[in-house]
Amino acid sequence: MDANLSPRILIVEDDARLASLTKEYLEGNGFQISVESDGSSAAERIANEQPDLVILDVMLPGEDGLSICRKVKMNNEVPILMLTARTDDMDQVLGLEMGADDYVAKPVRPRVLLARIRALLRRAETQPQGLQESNEPEASRIEFGDLVIDSAMREAWLQGESIDLTSAEFDLLWLLASNAGRVLTREEIFTALRGIEYDGQDRSIDVRVSRIRPKVGDDPMHPRRIKTVRSKGYLFVKEV
């Protein structure tokens, strides 16, 4: 994203009134906004226009938001903020599994939406650098036996085989691994990855940990590498 240009956001939403109100609000806060109402055209439009961020509704005519998200994330790292029904927790879980970077429940509160957008754009420009307070330069590659994680390449390998991770999953894995041996609270993780305060209700960190565990060779039922510390957060174990 050119620092001299306003961020470009594509809103994929079939509710014309909501899309119009959101467009007006975000344009008033310095963003360039375009709108797409047809789900069947959304993935192609995202690929062609390459926006800086996509606001994607789950329920759309033509093709649903979850399918669009999965399709886009196969070849594109554009941040996707999904809009989900407040009462349907499964939408949020599925959205994260499809590669969504964040979600906001409807009805959308403008200030919350704005904060989430700004946090995602910041994260896209500067990836998390960990929580260490050492004066030593941070290593770009960490090895834990047969698990190798490289922050410069944004890739990880297990027993020499590349691990399929979404951008958000890699960010979380790197954060945990670069702080191996230290318990990170959900508040610390949420703030480091999102740039906003943890509200105590968001499940995205837990969902992503559950998806990362089998990918790094951990037993989801009895994890030994990424441990849950009750009432605190998560611990990445140096030696398994």
C-alpha positions in Angstrom: 0.0 0.0 0.0 1.4 3.4 -1.0 1.8 5.5 2.1 0.7 8.6 0.1 -2.6 7.1 -0.9 -5.7 6.4 1.2 -6.2 2.7 1.8 -8.6 1.0 -0.7 -11.3 -1.1 0.8 -13.8 -3.3 -1.0 -17.1 -4.0 0.8 -18.8 -7.2 -0.3 -22.3 -6.8 1.0 -25.8 -7.3 -0.6 -27.6 -5.1 2.0 -27.6 -1.9 0.0 -28.5 0.3 2.9 -25.8 -1.2 5.2 -23.2 -1.0 2.4 -24.1 2.7 1.7 -23.9 3.7 5.3 -20.6 1.8 5.8 -19.2 3.4 2.7 -20.2 6.9 3.8 -18.7 6.4 7.2 -15.4 5.0 6.1 -15.0 7.6 3.3 -15.5 10.2 6.0 -12.5 8.6 7.8 -10.2 8.8 4.9 -10.6 5.5 3.0 -11.3 4.8 -0.7 -14.4 2.6 -0.8 -15.9 0.4 -3.5 -18.9 -1.9 -3.1 -19.8 -5.4 -4.6 -23.2 -6.9 -3.9 -22.9 -10.1 -5.9 -21.0 -13.0 -4.3 -20.3 -14.7 -7.6 -18.3 -11.7 -8.8 -16.5 -11.0 -5.5 -13.4 -13.3 -5.8 -12.6 -12.1 -9.4 -13.1 -8.5 -8.4 -10.7 -8.9 -5.5 -8.1 -10.5 -7.7 -8.4 -7.8 -10.3 -8.6 -4.7 -8.1 -6.2 -5.9 -5.3 -7.7 -3.8 -2.5 -5.8 -3.2 0.7 -8.6 -4.8 2.7 -11.9 -6.6 2.1 -15.0 -6.4 4.3 -16.9 -9.6 3.5 -20.4 -10.5 4.5 -21.1 -14.2 5.1 -24.5 -14.4 3.6 -24.4 -13.3 -0.1 -26.3 -14.1 -3.3 -24.4 -16.1 -5.9 -21.7 -17.4 -3.6 -21.4 -17.3 0.2 -18.7 -15.3 2.0 -17.0 -18.4 3.5 -16.4 -19.9 0.0 -15.2 -16.5 -1.3 -12.8 -16.2 1.6 -11.3 -19.7 1.0 -10.9 -19.0 -2.7 -9.3 -15.6 -2.2 -6.9 -16.8 0.5 -5.5 -19.6 -1.7 -3.6 -17.0 -3.8 -3.9 -13.6 -2.0 -2.9 -12.3 1.4 -5.3 -9.4 1.4 -6.7 -8.9 4.9 -10.3 -10.1 5.1 -12.7 -8.8 7.8 -15.8 -10.9 7.8 -19.3 -9.7 8.9 -21.2 -12.4 10.8 -24.5 -12.9 12.4 -24.3 -12.0 16.2 -26.1 -15.2 17.2 -24.3 -17.6 15.0 -20.9 -18.5 16.6 -20.3 -21.1 14.0 -19.9 -18.4 11.3 -17.1 -16.9 13.2 -15.3 -20.3 13.7 -15.7 -21.3 10.0 -14.6 -17.8 8.9 -11.3 -18.1 10.8 -10.9 -21.7 9.4 -11.3 -20.4 5.9 -8.5 -17.8 6.5 -10.4 -14.7 7.6 -8.2 -12.3 9.5 -10.9 -10.9 11.8 -14.7 -10.7 12.1 -17.2 -8.2 13.3 -20.7 -9.2 14.4 -23.8 -7.6 13.0 -25.3 -5.1 13.7 -22.0 -3.3 13.0 -20.9 -0.6 15.4 -19.0 2.0 13.3 -16.3 2.7 15.8 -15.6 -1.0 16.4 -15.5 -1.6 12.6 -13.1 1.4 12.2 -10.8 0.1 14.9 -10.6 -3.4 13.5 -9.9 -2.1 10.0 -7.1 0.1 11.2 -5.6 -2.7 13.3 -5.7 -5.1 10.3 -4.0 -2.5 8.0 -1.3 -1.9 10.6 -0.7 -5.6 10.9 -0.5 -6.0 7.1 2.2 -3.3 6.9 4.3 -4.5 9.9 4.1 -8.1 11.0 4.3 -8.9 14.7 7.9 -8.9 15.9 7.3 -10.8 19.2 7.3 -9.7 22.8 10.9 -10.0 23.8 12.5 -7.1 25.5 16.1 -8.2 24.7 18.6 -5.9 23.1 19.8 -8.7 20.9 18.6 -8.7 17.3 15.7 -11.1 16.8 16.5 -14.3 14.8 14.6 -14.8 11.7 14.7 -18.6 11.9 13.9 -20.7 15.0 14.4 -24.5 15.2 12.8 -26.9 17.7 14.0 -30.3 16.7 12.2 -31.2 13.5 10.1 -28.0 13.5 11.6 -25.0 11.7 10.0 -21.6 11.5 11.3 -18.8 9.4 9.9 -15.3 9.9 11.7 -13.7 6.9 10.2 -16.3 4.5 7.0 -16.6 6.5 7.2 -20.4 6.2 7.4 -23.3 8.6 8.6 -26.9 8.0 8.0 -30.1 10.0 10.4 -33.0 9.2 11.4 -31.1 6.1 7.9 -30.8 4.8 6.3 -27.4 4.3 3.4 -26.6 6.7 0.3 -25.1 5.1 -0.5 -22.1 7.3 -2.7 -19.0 6.7 -1.1 -15.7 7.3 -2.9 -15.2 10.6 -1.8 -18.8 11.7 1.8 -18.0 10.9 1.7 -14.8 12.9 0.4 -16.6 15.9 2.8 -19.5 15.6 5.8 -17.2 15.3 4.6 -15.1 18.3 4.3 -18.2 20.5 7.5 -19.8 19.2 9.6 -16.7 19.5 8.5 -16.5 23.2 9.1 -20.2 23.8 9.2 -21.1 27.5 7.0 -18.1 28.5 3.3 -18.2 29.1 1.6 -15.6 26.9 -1.8 -14.4 28.1 -4.7 -14.1 25.7 -4.5 -10.4 26.3 -0.9 -10.2 25.3 -1.5 -12.4 22.2 -4.6 -10.4 21.1 -2.9 -7.1 21.5 0.3 -8.2 19.7 -1.6 -9.6 16.7 -4.5 -7.3 16.5 -3.3 -4.0 18.0 -6.5 -3.6 20.0 -7.5 -4.6 23.5 -8.9 -8.1 24.2 -12.6 -8.0 25.1 -12.6 -11.3 26.9 -15.1 -12.9 24.5 -13.2 -13.3 21.2 -12.5 -17.0 20.4 -10.2 -16.4 17.4 -7.0 -17.1 19.3 -8.3 -20.4 20.6 -9.6 -21.5 17.2 -6.2 -20.7 15.6 -4.3 -22.6 18.2 -6.5 -25.6 17.7 -5.8 -25.5 14.0 -2.0 -25.0 14.4 -1.5 -27.8 16.8 -1.9 -30.8 14.4 0.0 -28.9 11.7 3.1 -28.7 13.9 2.8 -32.4 15.0 1.0 -31.7 18.3 -1.7 -34.0 19.6 -4.8 -31.8 19.8 -6.3 -33.9 22.7 -3.0 -34.0 24.7 -0.8 -31.2 23.4 2.8 -31.2 24.4 4.3 -28.4 22.2 1.6 -25.7 22.5 0.1 -26.1 26.0 -3.0 -24.4 27.3 -2.3 -22.8 30.7 -5.6 -22.7 32.5 -7.0 -19.2 33.2 -3.8 -17.7 31.7 -3.1 -18.4 28.1 -0.6 -20.5 26.0 2.9 -21.8 26.4 5.1 -22.9 23.6 7.4 -25.6 25.0 11.1 -25.4 23.9 11.8 -29.1 24.2 9.1 -31.8 23.6 
